[in-house]
């Protein structure tokens, strides 16, 4: 998934009782990386202003796009 234009992250919780709705919101995101881990059971969202915190694949993709 291309996350180049993403500037806001929201986690919507429809599982809790009572339903929580927006459980987490972060504005002004600069760098966003999505990763599936644990045989596809875990979705991780990485947001950062520091390129050094990203995995090598994400850093390579950002460099190719001159970001």
Secondary structure, DSSP 8 states (H G I E B T S, - for coil): ---TT---EEEEE-SSSS--EEEEEE-S--EEEEEEETTTTEEEEEEES-GGGS-HHHHHHHHHTT-
